[in-house]
């Protein structure tokens, strides 16, 4: 089976986020009041082949731990959905 995957990576609580802080400080000057808690992260999307969703999730979790994130300072959220098979 083929699965679409999106991994959202964000800094762990307590880790400084200078990009988020810069954006948050700039917003009032641009007319955006009342915005707080700005955090900058990244989203990584790809497809994987696996027998089933639990196998796909396990593969992606390993990929996150070993390559896509720095587990010391970053957290990841994984979203997986199966790709509908198309008939020929």
VODREN-699099 format. One record per residue: y, z, x of N, C-alpha, C, O in turn; residue number from 1. Coordinates in pm, whole numbers, plus 32768, in hexadecimal, padded with zeros to 4 digits. Atoms other than C-alpha are relative to their C-alpha. Example, Ala and Ser with C-alpha at 12.3 -4.5 7.8 and 13.67 -1.06 7.14 Angstrom:
<nutis>
@nv->7F89 | nw->8000 | nu->8059 | cav->7E3E | caw->830C | cau->84CE | cv->8078 | cw->8000 | cu->805A | ov->8076 | ow->8042 | ou->80C2 | resi->1
@nv->7F89 | nw->7FFA | nu->7FAE | cav->7F96 | caw->82CA | cau->8557 | cv->806D | cw->8049 | cu->7FB3 | ov->80DC | ow->805A | ou->7FE6 | resi->2
</nutis>
This chain:
<nutis>
@nv->7F8A | nw->8000 | nu->8054 | cav->8000 | caw->8000 | cau->8000 | cv->807C | cw->8000 | cu->8058 | ov->807B | ow->8030 | ou->80CA | resi->1
@nv->7F80 | nw->8002 | nu->7FBA | cav->8166 | caw->7FC7 | cau->8067 | cv->805F | cw->8061 | cu->7FBB | ov->8066 | ow->8067 | ou->7F40 | resi->2
@nv->7FA2 | nw->7F9D | nu->8034 | cav->826C | caw->80D7 | cau->803F | cv->808A | cw->7FEB | cu->803C | ov->8098 | ow->7FD5 | ou->80B5 | resi->3
@nv->7F76 | nw->7FFC | nu->7FD1 | cav->83E6 | caw->80CC | cau->8055 | cv->8020 | cw->8090 | cu->8023 | ov->7FFD | ow->80EC | ou->7FD9 | resi->4
@nv->7FDF | nw->7F79 | nu->7FD0 | cav->8468 | caw->81F5 | cau->8119 | cv->8094 | cw->8008 | cu->8020 | ov->80CC | ow->7FAC | ou->805C | resi->5
@nv->7F79 | nw->7FE0 | nu->7FD3 | cav->85C2 | caw->828A | cau->813F | cv->7FFC | cw->808D | cu->8037 | ov->7FD3 | ow->80EA | ou->7FF2 | resi->6
@nv->7FF8 | nw->7F7E | nu->7FC0 | cav->85F2 | caw->83A8 | cau->8232 | cv->8094 | cw->8022 | cu->800E | ov->80E0 | ow->7FDB | ou->8051 | resi->7
@nv->7F77 | nw->7FCF | nu->7FF4 | cav->8738 | caw->8469 | cau->820E | cv->7FFF | cw->806D | cu->806A | ov->7FB6 | ow->80CF | ou->8060 | resi->8
@nv->7FF9 | nw->7FA2 | nu->7F91 | cav->8790 | caw->8521 | cau->834E | cv->8087 | cw->8046 | cu->7FFC | ov->80EF | ow->8006 | ou->7FF1 | resi->9
@nv->7F84 | nw->7FB2 | nu->7FFF | cav->8891 | caw->8639 | cau->8354 | cv->7FF3 | cw->8070 | cu->8066 | ov->7F86 | ow->8097 | ou->808E | resi->10
@nv->8002 | nw->7F91 | nu->7FA1 | cav->88F7 | caw->874B | cau->8442 | cv->7FD1 | cw->807F | cu->7FBA | ov->7FEE | ow->8093 | ou->7F44 | resi->11
@nv->802E | nw->7F80 | nu->8036 | cav->8853 | caw->889D | cau->840D | cv->8078 | cw->805B | cu->7FE7 | ov->80DF | ow->804D | ou->802A | resi->12
@nv->7F93 | nw->7FA0 | nu->8016 | cav->892C | caw->89B5 | cau->837F | cv->8020 | cw->804B | cu->8081 | ov->7FC7 | ow->8074 | ou->80CC | resi->13
@nv->7FD5 | nw->7FB9 | nu->7F89 | cav->89F9 | caw->8A58 | cau->8490 | cv->801B | cw->7FA7 | cu->8078 | ov->8053 | ow->7FD5 | ou->80DC | resi->14
@nv->7FE5 | nw->805E | nu->7F93 | cav->8A07 | caw->8922 | cau->856D | cv->8087 | cw->7FBF | cu->7FE6 | ov->80A1 | ow->7F90 | ou->7F77 | resi->15
@nv->7F7A | nw->803A | nu->800F | cav->8B6A | caw->88A6 | cau->85A9 | cv->7FF7 | cw->7F6C | cu->7FDB | ov->7FA5 | ow->7F22 | ou->8012 | resi->16
@nv->7FFB | nw->808B | nu->802C | cav->8BBB | caw->875D | cau->84FB | cv->8090 | cw->7FCE | cu->8014 | ov->80DE | ow->7FCD | ou->7FB5 | resi->17
@nv->7F77 | nw->802A | nu->7FE6 | cav->8CF7 | caw->86D8 | cau->85A3 | cv->802C | cw->7F87 | cu->7FAF | ov->80A1 | ow->7F7D | ou->7F8A | resi->18
@nv->7FDC | nw->8074 | nu->8052 | cav->8CEC | caw->858E | cau->84E2 | cv->8023 | cw->802C | cu->7F73 | ov->8087 | ow->8000 | ou->7F3A | resi->19
@nv->7FE4 | nw->7FCF | nu->8086 | cav->8CD8 | caw->8641 | cau->8395 | cv->8083 | cw->804D | cu->7FFA | ov->80D0 | ow->803E | ou->7F9B | resi->20
@nv->7F84 | nw->7FB1 | nu->7FFB | cav->8DF1 | caw->8730 | cau->83FA | cv->807A | cw->7FA4 | cu->800A | ov->80E0 | ow->7FBE | ou->7FCA | resi->21
@nv->7F91 | nw->805E | nu->7FF2 | cav->8ED1 | caw->860C | cau->8461 | cv->801C | cw->7FBA | cu->7F7C | ov->8090 | ow->7FAC | ou->7F55 | resi->22
@nv->7FEE | nw->8041 | nu->8082 | cav->8E98 | caw->855A | cau->8317 | cv->803E | cw->8061 | cu->7F9D | ov->809C | ow->803D | ou->7F55 | resi->23
@nv->7FCE | nw->7F9C | nu->805F | cav->8ED5 | caw->8699 | cau->8251 | cv->8094 | cw->801E | cu->8018 | ov->80E0 | ow->802D | ou->7FB9 | resi->24
@nv->7F73 | nw->7FE6 | nu->7FE1 | cav->9020 | caw->86DA | cau->8307 | cv->8059 | cw->7F8B | cu->7FDB | ov->80CD | ow->7F9F | ou->7FB7 | resi->25
@nv->7FB0 | nw->8076 | nu->801C | cav->9096 | caw->8573 | cau->82CC | cv->8011 | cw->7FE6 | cu->7F6A | ov->8072 | ow->7FA5 | ou->7F42 | resi->26
@nv->7FFF | nw->8021 | nu->808F | cav->904F | caw->8567 | cau->8155 | cv->8081 | cw->8027 | cu->7FB7 | ov->80B3 | ow->7FD6 | ou->7F6A | resi->27
@nv->7F84 | nw->7FDE | nu->8047 | cav->9183 | caw->8628 | cau->80D9 | cv->8074 | cw->7FA1 | cu->8020 | ov->80C3 | ow->7F81 | ou->7FC7 | resi->28
@nv->7F96 | nw->805E | nu->7FDB | cav->926B | caw->853D | cau->819A | cv->7FEF | cw->7F79 | cu->7FBA | ov->804F | ow->7F2D | ou->7FAD | resi->29
@nv->801C | nw->807E | nu->8047 | cav->91C6 | caw->841C | cau->80E2 | cv->8005 | cw->8012 | cu->7F68 | ov->7FE7 | ow->7FB4 | ou->7F1D | resi->30
@nv->7FF3 | nw->7FE6 | nu->808F | cav->91FD | caw->84BF | cau->7F8F | cv->7F83 | cw->8035 | cu->7FBC | ov->7F7C | ow->803A | ou->7F41 | resi->31
@nv->807C | nw->7FCC | nu->8039 | cav->90A1 | caw->854F | cau->7F60 | cv->7FFD | cw->8097 | cu->8012 | ov->7FD5 | ow->80CA | ou->807A | resi->32
@nv->7FFC | nw->7F6E | nu->7FFB | cav->90CC | caw->86BF | cau->7F10 | cv->7F7F | cw->8039 | cu->7FC5 | ov->7F3D | ow->7FF8 | ou->7F75 | resi->33
@nv->8071 | nw->7FBA | nu->803C | cav->8FB7 | caw->87B7 | cau->7EC3 | cv->7F78 | cw->7FD5 | cu->8032 | ov->7F13 | ow->7FF8 | ou->7FF5 | resi->34
@nv->8081 | nw->802A | nu->7FC8 | cav->8EA9 | caw->8716 | cau->7F99 | cv->7FDF | cw->805E | cu->8072 | ov->8031 | ow->8074 | ou->80CB | resi->35
@nv->8028 | nw->7FA5 | nu->7F94 | cav->8DE8 | caw->8807 | cau->8075 | cv->7F6B | cw->7FEF | cu->801C | ov->7F23 | ow->7FAE | ou->7FD1 | resi->36
@nv->808E | nw->8005 | nu->7FDD | cav->8C9B | caw->882C | cau->8122 | cv->7FD1 | cw->7F76 | cu->802C | ov->7F5E | ow->7F52 | ou->8015 | resi->37
@nv->8023 | nw->8088 | nu->7FD6 | cav->8CA2 | caw->86CD | cau->81B6 | cv->7F9D | cw->8007 | cu->8073 | ov->7FB4 | ow->804F | ou->80D5 | resi->38
@nv->8064 | nw->8009 | nu->7F97 | cav->8B70 | caw->8682 | cau->8288 | cv->7FDD | cw->7F6E | cu->8019 | ov->7FD2 | ow->7F1F | ou->7FBB | resi->39
@nv->8024 | nw->8088 | nu->7FDB | cav->8B18 | caw->8546 | cau->8342 | cv->7F70 | cw->7FFF | cu->802E | ov->7F46 | ow->8053 | ou->807E | resi->40
@nv->808B | nw->800F | nu->7FD9 | cav->89B1 | caw->84D7 | cau->8365 | cv->7FDF | cw->7F6D | cu->800B | ov->8037 | ow->7F19 | ou->8022 | resi->41
@nv->8028 | nw->808C | nu->7FFC | cav->88EA | caw->8398 | cau->8366 | cv->7F8A | cw->7FEC | cu->7FA1 | ov->7F40 | ow->8049 | ou->7F81 | resi->42
@nv->8071 | nw->8026 | nu->8054 | cav->87F5 | caw->82E3 | cau->8286 | cv->7FB6 | cw->7F8F | cu->8046 | ov->7FF3 | ow->7F2D | ou->8072 | resi->43
@nv->8054 | nw->8064 | nu->7FBF | cav->86D5 | caw->821C | cau->8318 | cv->7F9E | cw->7FCD | cu->7F98 | ov->7F53 | ow->801B | ou->7F5D | resi->44
@nv->805C | nw->8038 | nu->8064 | cav->8616 | caw->812E | cau->8235 | cv->7FA1 | cw->7F9D | cu->8042 | ov->7FC7 | ow->7F54 | ou->809D | resi->45
@nv->8066 | nw->8059 | nu->7FCB | cav->84D5 | caw->8072 | cau->827B | cv->7F89 | cw->7FFD | cu->7FA0 | ov->7F88 | ow->8045 | ou->7F3C | resi->46
@nv->807D | nw->8006 | nu->804E | cav->837F | caw->8016 | cau->81ED | cv->7F8B | cw->8027 | cu->8059 | ov->7F8B | ow->800B | ou->80D1 | resi->47
@nv->807A | nw->7FDE | nu->7FB8 | cav->822D | caw->809F | cau->8252 | cv->7F86 | cw->7FD5 | cu->7FAE | ov->7F8B | ow->7FCD | ou->7F33 | resi->48
@nv->8082 | nw->801C | nu->803D | cav->80C8 | caw->803D | cau->8209 | cv->7FAB | cw->807E | cu->800E | ov->7F9F | ow->80B6 | ou->807B | resi->49
@nv->8057 | nw->7F8A | nu->7FFD | cav->7FDF | caw->815C | cau->81AB | cv->7F9F | cw->7FF7 | cu->7F8B | ov->7FB5 | ow->7FAB | ou->7F2D | resi->50
@nv->8064 | nw->8000 | nu->806A | cav->7EAF | caw->81A1 | cau->80D2 | cv->8037 | cw->8035 | cu->7F7C | ov->8018 | ow->8001 | ou->7F11 | resi->51
@nv->7FC9 | nw->7FC2 | nu->8078 | cav->7F71 | caw->827D | cau->7FDF | cv->8082 | cw->8048 | cu->8025 | ov->80A7 | ow->804D | ou->809B | resi->52
@nv->7F7F | nw->7FBF | nu->7FE6 | cav->80B7 | caw->833F | cau->7FBA | cv->7FF4 | cw->807A | cu->805C | ov->8048 | ow->8089 | ou->80B5 | resi->53
@nv->800B | nw->7F91 | nu->7FA1 | cav->803B | caw->847F | cau->8065 | cv->7FEE | cw->7FD2 | cu->8091 | ov->8024 | ow->800F | ou->80EC | resi->54
@nv->8011 | nw->8036 | nu->7F79 | cav->7FCC | caw->83B0 | cau->8191 | cv->8083 | cw->7FC8 | cu->8036 | ov->80A4 | ow->7FDA | ou->80AB | resi->55
@nv->7F7E | nw->8036 | nu->7FD8 | cav->811D | caw->82FD | cau->8198 | cv->805F | cw->8073 | cu->8024 | ov->80A5 | ow->806C | ou->8089 | resi->56
@nv->7FA7 | nw->7F8E | nu->7FE6 | cav->81D7 | caw->844B | cau->8184 | cv->7FDC | cw->8041 | cu->8086 | ov->8035 | ow->8064 | ou->80D3 | resi->57
@nv->802C | nw->7FC4 | nu->7F83 | cav->8107 | caw->84DA | cau->82A1 | cv->802E | cw->7FAC | cu->8078 | ov->805D | ow->7FE2 | ou->80DC | resi->58
@nv->7FD6 | nw->805B | nu->7F96 | cav->8151 | caw->83A8 | cau->8378 | cv->8097 | cw->800D | cu->8018 | ov->80C3 | ow->8016 | ou->808A | resi->59
@nv->7F6E | nw->7FF8 | nu->7FF4 | cav->82C7 | caw->83BD | cau->8330 | cv->802C | cw->8088 | cu->8036 | ov->8089 | ow->808F | ou->8086 | resi->60
@nv->7FDF | nw->7F7B | nu->7FCA | cav->82D2 | caw->8535 | cau->8372 | cv->7FE9 | cw->8004 | cu->8097 | ov->803A | ow->803B | ou->80E1 | resi->61
@nv->801B | nw->8006 | nu->7F70 | cav->8232 | caw->84F8 | cau->84C6 | cv->8069 | cw->7FAB | cu->8046 | ov->8098 | ow->7FCF | ou->80B2 | resi->62
@nv->7F98 | nw->8058 | nu->7FC8 | cav->8327 | caw->83DC | cau->8508 | cv->8084 | cw->804B | cu->800E | ov->80CA | ow->803C | ou->8072 | resi->63
@nv->7F84 | nw->7FB2 | nu->7FFB | cav->844A | caw->84C5 | cau->84B6 | cv->7FFB | cw->8066 | cu->8072 | ov->805B | ow->8071 | ou->80BF | resi->64
@nv->800E | nw->7F99 | nu->7F99 | cav->83CA | caw->85DA | cau->859A | cv->8002 | cw->7FC6 | cu->808E | ov->8039 | ow->8003 | ou->80EA | resi->65
@nv->8010 | nw->8037 | nu->7F7A | cav->8380 | caw->84F5 | cau->86BE | cv->806B | cw->7F9E | cu->802A | ov->807E | ow->7F87 | ou->80A2 | resi->66
@nv->7FA6 | nw->806D | nu->7FD8 | cav->848F | caw->83EA | cau->86AE | cv->8084 | cw->7FFA | cu->7FB4 | ov->80ED | ow->7FEB | ou->7FF2 | resi->67
@nv->7F88 | nw->801A | nu->804F | cav->8588 | caw->83D5 | cau->858F | cv->8065 | cw->8071 | cu->7FFE | ov->80DC | ow->8059 | ou->7FE6 | resi->68
@nv->7FA3 | nw->7F90 | nu->8005 | cav->861F | caw->8531 | cau->85A1 | cv->7FF0 | cw->8056 | cu->807D | ov->7F8D | ow->804D | ou->80C6 | resi->69
@nv->800A | nw->7F96 | nu->7F9C | cav->8669 | caw->8643 | cau->8699 | cv->7FE3 | cw->807E | cu->7FB1 | ov->8040 | ow->80BB | ou->7F7C | resi->70
@nv->8023 | nw->7F91 | nu->8058 | cav->85AC | caw->875B | cau->85E8 | cv->8040 | cw->8085 | cu->8027 | ov->803B | ow->80E5 | ou->7FD9 | resi->71
@nv->7FBC | nw->7F86 | nu->7FD7 | cav->866C | caw->8862 | cau->86AD | cv->8083 | cw->8011 | cu->7FB2 | ov->80A8 | ow->8080 | ou->7F8E | resi->72
@nv->7F7C | nw->7FF8 | nu->8040 | cav->87BA | caw->880B | cau->8606 | cv->800B | cw->7FB2 | cu->7F7D | ov->8070 | ow->7FBC | ou->7F38 | resi->73
@nv->7FF7 | nw->8053 | nu->8076 | cav->8766 | caw->871D | cau->84E9 | cv->7F8E | cw->801D | cu->7F9D | ov->7F1F | ow->8041 | ou->7FC4 | resi->74
@nv->8062 | nw->7FFA | nu->806C | cav->86B2 | caw->8730 | cau->8399 | cv->7FF0 | cw->7F73 | cu->7FC8 | ov->8049 | ow->7F1F | ou->7FD7 | resi->75
@nv->8013 | nw->8083 | nu->8040 | cav->861E | caw->8608 | cau->82E2 | cv->7FC8 | cw->8013 | cu->7F74 | ov->7F7B | ow->806F | ou->7F59 | resi->76
@nv->8037 | nw->8008 | nu->8088 | cav->85D9 | caw->85B9 | cau->8176 | cv->7FC3 | cw->7F77 | cu->7FF3 | ov->8000 | ow->7F13 | ou->8016 | resi->77
@nv->804A | nw->807E | nu->8009 | cav->84D8 | caw->84AD | cau->812C | cv->7FF2 | cw->7FD9 | cu->7F6C | ov->7FC8 | ow->802A | ou->7F1A | resi->78
@nv->8015 | nw->8039 | nu->8085 | cav->84D9 | caw->83D1 | cau->7FF5 | cv->7FA2 | cw->7F89 | cu->8010 | ov->7FBC | ow->7F2E | ou->805E | resi->79
@nv->8066 | nw->806A | nu->7FF7 | cav->83A8 | caw->82F1 | cau->7FC3 | cv->7FE7 | cw->7FC8 | cu->7F74 | ov->7FD8 | ow->8012 | ou->7F13 | resi->80
@nv->8025 | nw->8041 | nu->807E | cav->8365 | caw->81F4 | cau->7EB1 | cv->7FA6 | cw->7F89 | cu->8020 | ov->7FB8 | ow->7F46 | ou->8085 | resi->81
@nv->805C | nw->806F | nu->7FE7 | cav->824F | caw->80F6 | cau->7E93 | cv->8045 | cw->7F7D | cu->7FDB | ov->8097 | ow->7F77 | ou->7F7F | resi->82
@nv->7FCA | nw->8085 | nu->8017 | cav->82A6 | caw->7F88 | cau->7EA2 | cv->7FA3 | cw->7FBA | cu->7F9E | ov->7F2A | ow->7FB5 | ou->7FB2 | resi->83
@nv->8052 | nw->8045 | nu->8064 | cav->822F | caw->7EC7 | cau->7D72 | cv->7FC2 | cw->7F84 | cu->803F | ov->8004 | ow->7F36 | ou->8083 | resi->84
@nv->8046 | nw->8076 | nu->7FCE | cav->812A | caw->7DC5 | cau->7DC9 | cv->802F | cw->7F85 | cu->7FB4 | ov->8043 | ow->7F8A | ou->7F3B | resi->85
@nv->7FD6 | nw->807C | nu->8041 | cav->8194 | caw->7C61 | cau->7D84 | cv->7F8C | cw->7F9F | cu->8000 | ov->7F4B | ow->7F89 | ou->8066 | resi->86
@nv->806D | nw->8062 | nu->800A | cav->809C | caw->7B65 | cau->7D0A | cv->802D | cw->7F77 | cu->802C | ov->80A2 | ow->7F55 | ou->801E | resi->87
@nv->7FDD | nw->8086 | nu->7FD1 | cav->808E | caw->7A06 | cau->7D9B | cv->7FD4 | cw->7F9B | cu->7F9C | ov->7FE9 | ow->7F23 | ou->7FB1 | resi->88
</nutis>
